[in-house]
Amino acid sequence: MADPTQPIPDLRQRVHDALTAWYSPTAGASPLAGLAVVQQAQAAGDLPVHRAANQVLAAALDKLAEVAPDDARLLRRRFVDEIPVYSVAREFSLAEATVYTHQRRAVDALAALLAGMEQQARQEHIDRAEARLPWLDSRHVFGLQPLLERLAPLLTGPGHSSLVMLTGIGGVGKTTAARHALEQIVRGASAAVEVGWVSAQQQIFRPGSGIRPVHAPALTAGDLLLALAVQLLPAGAAFSSQRSLSALQALLRQVPHLVVIDN
């Protein structure tokens, strides 16, 4: 995901377009699709993207009402209540041209609030995604850069692969490369990308101590489903194998994910 502190391209226009399309989505889409804050609402409520975007806009309007109640009321009357400009002008005792001026100012303020919400959602997403990844000693990525440069297009570029396998002898750096690639993608993607990481390692390599056994059983299909369900599904979800499989299938169709099965 892009740096959370960087501005979002065309956000003001996208907010205006989303308000205009409050009741008339185009093929169920939204100009705000792809924002982390919208994807979070979509996943939390199992909502279509248009409804999730409206939910986020409503939350932003609530925040706007706390600092500029007239601006929030004007936007609600124009877009949520679908009141025409001439009626809003009478209601607010304004000329119609002045209503448009106030509307532009209100959309600017709403976009600024949404940018703050998006920045927080992006940082939360990065923190949550990176917490799922194994520890990485960044001192030991020497020589992996050519592989990392090949991995990103394979995983996220046009015509990306649904399955990529890294092979090699133990200790060559497969886990490190996969972990570093996911970190780069999460921090650099223009939209939120969720990640999951499940380890089936029976051995682990540490510089200075060589290859050591991992005292854990081999991974079964049920173990894999449970591990992914715990990571990716909402807290409190039922984690039986069949329910986990159905819920994970629905989630992976809805939101882009990168899942690593290590070893």
Summary of the structure (lengths in Angstrom):
residues: 263
radius of gyration: 23.1
end to end distance: 26.1
largest distance: 78.5
contacts: 740
relative contact order: 0.11
helix: 57%
strand: 8%
